[in-house]
Amino acid sequence: MATILSLDKLLALLSESAGEDESIDYTGDILDMEFEALGYDSLAMFNTVNRVERDYGISVGDDIVANAKTPRLLLAEINERLRAVG
C-alpha cells in the first residue's frame, strides 16, 4: 500500500518549516483555503516541499509548489507522486 500524506501531517510539516514552536489548531474546512491566508509564505512552502521530497523520496517541481495554492491542491500533487513510487 502506498504512503499517503495526510492533511494533519502536511500542516505539521508546514508549522515546522515556518519555525513555529507548536502546530496551529485549525478549525473548519481549510483544504481550500490559500496557504497565504493560513499564514504560510512561499519560503515555508518551499521548505515544506523540500522536507517532503527528502523524507519520502519523491520529486515535486517548483512550478507545482508555486501553483498549488491550497492544501487540497498540494496534497493531490504530493500524493499522486507517492502513489507512483508506491
N, C-alpha and C positions, 0 to 999 in steps of 0.2 A: 504494500500500500504506500502510495506517495505521501511525502510530508506536505502538509498544508499549513501555511502561515495564517494564524487567526488574527482577528481584529485586536484582541487583547494583547497578543504578542507584538503586533505592529506598534500599538500605542506605547507599550513598554519600551521598545527599541527607540521610538521617537523621543520619548522622555529622556532616556539615557543619552542619546545623541545630542539633544538640546542642552544637556548639562543640568537637568532638573534633578533634585535630590529624591523626589518621590513621584510616582506615577500620578497623573491627574485623574480624578474620578469624574469621568464624563457621564452625563445623564442624557437620555434621549437617543434618538437615532442620528449618529454622527457619520454614518457611512457616506453620505452625500454632501457633507459639509466640506468646504475647501480647507486645505491644510493651513492656509494663512489665517482663516477665521478661527482655527483651533489653536493658533499661536505658534505655528511652526513655519520658519522661513526656509529659503532654498538651501541654505547650508545644513540645517537639520535634516532636510530631506535627503541630500546627497550623502551625508554621514550615515543616515539610517540605511540607505540602499547599499552603501559600501559594506556595512556590517552584515546585511542580509547576504550579499554576494560572498563574503568571506565565510560566514557561518554555515551557509547552505550549499556552497559550491556552484552557484549559478551566476549568470551574467545578465544584468539589466542595463540597457543602454541609457546614456544621459538624456537622450531625446524622450525616452519613456518617462523618466523621472520628471522632466520639465513639463510634460503634457498630462501626467496623471495628477490631477489637481485635488482629488478626493481619496479618502481611504478605500472606497469601493474600487475605484479605477486602479490604484496602485496594488491592492491585494489581488485583483484579477490578473494583472501582468505578472506579479511575482509567482502566484500560484500556478499560472499556466507554465511557467518555466520549471517550477518544482515538479509538476506532473510529468513534464517532458523528460526529466532526468530520473524520475520515479524510482 
